[in-house]
Amino acid sequence: MDRARLQCLRKTTATGRLPMTPTDPFAWLDDALRQEILAALHPGESLQSFVTAAAQRQLAHRRCRREFLSRAIASSANAQQSGHYIPAGDVLARLEGILQSAANPLRPER
């Protein structure tokens, strides 16, 4: 049984009701969370539009993260194959120097 179905069963068992009904498609929302969302809605905004927008943002974030990680892994593999890369310790030391210079602007740069 997949994770979503297990969560649905747990929620049903805990609340004694199904997580989604035709009359209340957001019954699965925790009551406290629902109240907080309803209090934060802009005039004319619905719970459905809020949840839809949140889901779209989360999907976009996850897509960007997945693409970023894919590029990072490909870049790392390319650097290792070519032998042209800078060790992480060197990069961190350089960044630390930049941070120290920014923290103390009167200190002469090296």
GUFI-304246 format. One record per residue: x, y, z of N, C-alpha, C in turn; residue number from 1; residue in three letters. Coordinates in Angstrom, 3 decimals. Example, Ala and Ser with C-alpha at 12.3 -4.5 7.8 and 13.67 -1.06 7.14 Angstrom:
<rs>
R      n.X      n.Y      n.Z     ca.X     ca.Y     ca.Z      c.X      c.Y      c.Z seq type
R   13.190   -5.690    7.800   12.300   -4.500    7.800   13.200   -3.300    7.800   1  ala
R   12.850   -2.250    7.080   13.670   -1.060    7.140   12.900    0.030    7.870   2  ser
</rs>
This chain:
<rs>
R      n.X      n.Y      n.Z     ca.X     ca.Y     ca.Z      c.X      c.Y      c.Z seq type
R    0.852   -1.178    0.000    0.000    0.000    0.000    0.894    1.236    0.000   1  met
R    0.558    2.194   -0.854    1.420    3.371   -0.952    1.207    4.332    0.221   2  asp
R    2.107    5.261    0.320    2.144    6.190    1.455    0.869    7.038    1.563   3  arg
R    0.373    7.532    0.424   -0.816    8.384    0.435   -2.028    7.622    0.969   4  ala
R   -2.175    6.371    0.557   -3.310    5.576    1.045   -3.192    5.294    2.535   5  arg
R   -1.967    5.035    2.999   -1.779    4.811    4.436   -2.133    6.061    5.231   6  leu
R   -1.719    7.221    4.745   -2.045    8.460    5.437   -3.552    8.681    5.448   7  gln
R   -4.195    8.374    4.341   -5.645    8.514    4.246   -6.325    7.609    5.273   8  cys
R   -5.873    6.359    5.355   -6.458    5.424    6.318   -6.213    5.879    7.749   9  leu
R   -5.005    6.366    8.032   -4.703    6.849    9.377   -5.601    8.030    9.745  10  arg
R   -5.767    8.959    8.806   -6.593   10.134    9.053   -8.051    9.721    9.263  11  lys
R   -8.525    8.782    8.452   -9.903    8.304    8.581  -10.104    7.651    9.932  12  thr
R   -9.154    6.817   10.336   -9.250    6.135   11.621   -9.195    7.132   12.773  13  thr
R   -8.325    8.118   12.660   -8.157    9.087   13.741   -9.355   10.015   13.883  14  ala
R   -9.954   10.417   12.760  -11.049   11.379   12.821  -12.419   10.737   12.719  15  thr
R  -12.463    9.490   12.258  -13.737    8.822   12.069  -14.476    9.289   10.832  16  gly
R  -13.795   10.029    9.949  -14.426   10.477    8.716  -13.443   10.339    7.563  17  arg
R  -13.961   10.289    6.376  -13.097   10.230    5.201  -12.409   11.576    5.009  18  leu
R  -11.190   11.565    4.506  -10.455   12.813    4.366  -11.029   13.770    3.324  19  pro
R  -11.842   13.284    2.380  -12.372   14.171    1.358  -13.804   13.741    1.043  20  met
R  -14.690   14.688    0.976  -16.076   14.385    0.632  -16.517   15.329   -0.474  21  thr
R  -17.564   14.966   -1.206  -18.038   15.861   -2.266  -18.508   17.211   -1.723  22  pro
R  -19.025   17.236   -0.499  -19.511   18.496    0.048  -18.389   19.343    0.641  23  thr
R  -17.308   18.713    1.067  -16.175   19.445    1.644  -14.871   18.826    1.148  24  asp
R  -14.382   19.293   -0.004  -13.167   18.696   -0.565  -11.908   18.952    0.266  25  pro
R  -11.985   19.827    1.272  -10.827   20.120    2.094  -10.984   19.581    3.512  26  phe
R  -11.830   18.562    3.666  -12.055   17.970    4.986  -10.779   17.359    5.542  27  ala
R   -9.845   17.018    4.686   -8.587   16.410    5.122   -7.675   17.411    5.818  28  trp
R   -7.949   18.706    5.663   -7.128   19.713    6.337   -7.376   19.677    7.843  29  leu
R   -6.314   19.766    8.591   -6.420   19.891   10.035   -7.223   21.157   10.342  30  asp
R   -8.108   21.094   11.316   -8.981   22.226   11.624   -8.196   23.496   11.952  31  asp
R   -7.122   23.373   12.722   -6.320   24.551   13.079   -5.664   25.155   11.837  32  ala
R   -5.152   24.294   10.959   -4.530   24.777    9.728   -5.576   25.440    8.845  33  leu
R   -6.749   24.834    8.735   -7.824   25.404    7.931   -8.188   26.804    8.445  34  arg
R   -8.326   26.948    9.741   -8.687   28.248   10.313   -7.594   29.285   10.053  35  gln
R   -6.346   28.874   10.157   -5.239   29.803    9.899   -5.232   30.243    8.437  36  glu
R   -5.479   29.296    7.534   -5.532   29.635    6.108   -6.700   30.575    5.840  37  ile
R   -7.869   30.248    6.369   -9.049   31.085    6.144   -8.825   32.506    6.654  38  leu
R   -8.130   32.637    7.773   -7.848   33.967    8.324   -6.858   34.742    7.451  39  ala
R   -6.022   34.033    6.701   -4.998   34.685    5.885   -5.460   34.987    4.462  40  ala
R   -6.639   34.509    4.071   -7.114   34.730    2.702   -7.326   36.210    2.420  41  leu
R   -6.995   36.617    1.202   -7.267   37.981    0.751   -8.740   38.089    0.380  42  his
R   -9.285   39.289    0.373  -10.686   39.445   -0.038  -10.912   38.850   -1.426  43  pro
R  -11.942   38.032   -1.548  -12.265   37.405   -2.829  -11.498   36.129   -3.113  44  gly
R  -10.529   35.804   -2.275   -9.734   34.592   -2.477  -10.439   33.414   -1.810  45  glu
R  -10.433   32.270   -2.486  -11.080   31.089   -1.927  -10.035   30.138   -1.355  46  ser
R  -10.502   29.242   -0.529   -9.619   28.210    0.018   -9.035   27.380   -1.115  47  leu
R   -9.867   27.070   -2.105   -9.406   26.277   -3.247   -8.310   27.001   -4.021  48  gln
R   -8.481   28.295   -4.283   -7.454   29.019   -5.034   -6.158   29.122   -4.227  49  ser
R   -6.272   29.284   -2.902   -5.095   29.350   -2.037   -4.324   28.032   -2.068  50  phe
R   -5.048   26.919   -1.891   -4.407   25.601   -1.879   -3.816   25.286   -3.248  51  val
R   -4.530   25.642   -4.311   -4.022   25.408   -5.670   -2.734   26.197   -5.911  52  thr
R   -2.729   27.470   -5.515   -1.534   28.296   -5.699   -0.358   27.748   -4.882  53  ala
R   -0.634   27.310   -3.663    0.427   26.741   -2.824    0.988   25.473   -3.452  54  ala
R    0.116   24.637   -3.987    0.570   23.399   -4.636    1.399   23.718   -5.877  55  ala
R    0.963   24.706   -6.658    1.719   25.089   -7.856    3.101   25.620   -7.500  56  gln
R    3.176   26.453   -6.448    4.484   26.966   -6.009    5.384   25.831   -5.537  57  arg
R    4.831   24.903   -4.793    5.623   23.784   -4.285    6.128   22.914   -5.437  58  gln
R    5.269   22.672   -6.426    5.697   21.899   -7.592    6.799   22.620   -8.361  59  leu
R    6.656   23.928   -8.549    7.684   24.701   -9.253    8.998   24.658   -8.482  60  ala
R    8.923   24.790   -7.162   10.120   24.730   -6.324   10.804   23.370   -6.459  61  his
R   10.022   22.311   -6.398   10.604   20.971   -6.501   11.179   20.719   -7.884  62  arg
R   10.530   21.242   -8.922   11.047   21.095  -10.280   12.389   21.809  -10.399  63  arg
R   12.457   23.037   -9.899   13.715   23.803   -9.941   14.810   23.100   -9.161  64  cys
R   14.464   22.567   -8.003   15.449   21.869   -7.177   15.968   20.626   -7.898  65  arg
R   15.047   19.865   -8.502   15.435   18.656   -9.231   16.354   19.005  -10.398  66  arg
R   16.006   20.078  -11.147   16.837   20.498  -12.278   18.201   20.998  -11.807  67  glu
R   18.230   21.742  -10.700   19.489   22.226  -10.144   20.390   21.058   -9.751  68  phe
R   19.826   20.084   -9.044   20.617   18.930   -8.620   21.109   18.133   -9.820  69  leu
R   20.283   18.019  -10.835   20.695   17.307  -12.044   21.881   18.009  -12.703  70  ser
R   21.807   19.347  -12.799   22.930   20.100  -13.382   24.181   19.990  -12.514  71  arg
R   24.008   20.032  -11.192   25.160   19.942  -10.288   25.853   18.591  -10.417  72  ala
R   25.071   17.533  -10.483   25.648   16.192  -10.621   26.365   16.058  -11.951  73  ile
R   25.764   16.568  -13.027   26.405   16.506  -14.348   27.686   17.327  -14.364  74  ala
R   27.658   18.502  -13.739   28.840   19.359  -13.689   29.960   18.698  -12.899  75  ser
R   29.602   18.074  -11.791   30.598   17.388  -10.969   31.239   16.234  -11.735  76  ser
R   30.408   15.467  -12.416   30.940   14.339  -13.204   31.847   14.850  -14.316  77  ala
R   31.455   15.946  -14.972   32.262   16.529  -16.037   33.591   17.030  -15.494  78  asn
R   33.558   17.697  -14.343   34.792   18.210  -13.749   35.727   17.076  -13.370  79  ala
R   35.197   16.009  -12.814   36.032   14.870  -12.422   36.633   14.185  -13.638  80  gln
R   35.847   14.072  -14.715   36.367   13.430  -15.927   37.442   14.280  -16.590  81  gln
R   37.236   15.596  -16.596   38.189   16.477  -17.277   39.416   16.774  -16.419  82  ser
R   39.264   16.631  -15.101   40.357   16.953  -14.202   40.464   18.442  -13.899  83  gly
R   39.534   19.251  -14.420   39.533   20.697  -14.199   38.504   21.054  -13.131  84  his
R   38.973   21.093  -11.915   38.069   21.499  -10.836   38.890   22.098   -9.707  85  tyr
R   38.222   22.834   -8.854   38.865   23.466   -7.703   38.385   22.734   -6.457  86  ile
R   39.290   22.251   -5.624   38.873   21.541   -4.416   37.993   22.414   -3.516  87  pro
R   37.024   21.798   -2.880   36.071   22.518   -2.030   36.782   23.310   -0.937  88  ala
R   37.835   22.766   -0.367   38.576   23.471    0.682   39.136   24.794    0.193  89  gly
R   39.626   24.821   -1.046   40.157   26.063   -1.617   39.048   27.096   -1.804  90  asp
R   37.906   26.644   -2.284   36.769   27.548   -2.490   36.309   28.114   -1.155  91  val
R   36.177   27.254   -0.152   35.736   27.702    1.169   36.723   28.690    1.792  92  leu
R   38.009   28.439    1.626   39.019   29.357    2.161   38.909   30.725    1.480  93  ala
R   38.705   30.723    0.192   38.549   31.990   -0.548   37.303   32.736   -0.082  94  arg
R   36.193   32.006    0.081   34.952   32.634    0.556   35.114   33.184    1.970  95  leu
R   35.815   32.448    2.810   36.066   32.922    4.180   36.844   34.226    4.146  96  glu
R   37.833   34.313    3.262   38.599   35.553    3.110   37.729   36.706    2.661  97  gly
R   36.818   36.447    1.743   35.897   37.491    1.270   34.995   37.951    2.410  98  ile
R   34.488   37.009    3.193   33.630   37.357    4.331   34.387   38.186    5.362  99  leu
R   35.613   37.801    5.654   36.410   38.546    6.623   36.702   39.954    6.125 100  gln
R   36.968   40.095    4.838   37.221   41.420    4.263   35.976   42.287    4.338 101  ser
R   34.815   41.688    4.099   33.559   42.438    4.162   33.230   42.834    5.592 102  ala
R   33.579   41.995    6.549   33.307   42.285    7.954   34.210   43.384    8.479 103  ala
R   35.394   43.506    7.916   36.363   44.504    8.364   36.832   45.291    7.137 104  asn
R   36.054   46.287    6.665   36.387   46.988    5.444   37.666   47.835    5.514 105  pro
R   38.133   48.161    6.723   39.345   48.976    6.866   40.613   48.139    6.736 106  leu
R   40.461   46.843    6.865   41.612   45.931    6.774   42.065   45.836    5.319 107  arg
R   43.353   46.011    5.050   43.821   45.930    3.656   43.664   44.510    3.110 108  pro
R   43.306   44.432    1.823   43.146   43.128    1.179   44.508   42.546    0.853 109  glu
R   44.538   41.246    0.740   45.788   40.547    0.443   45.971   40.392   -1.032 110  arg
</rs>
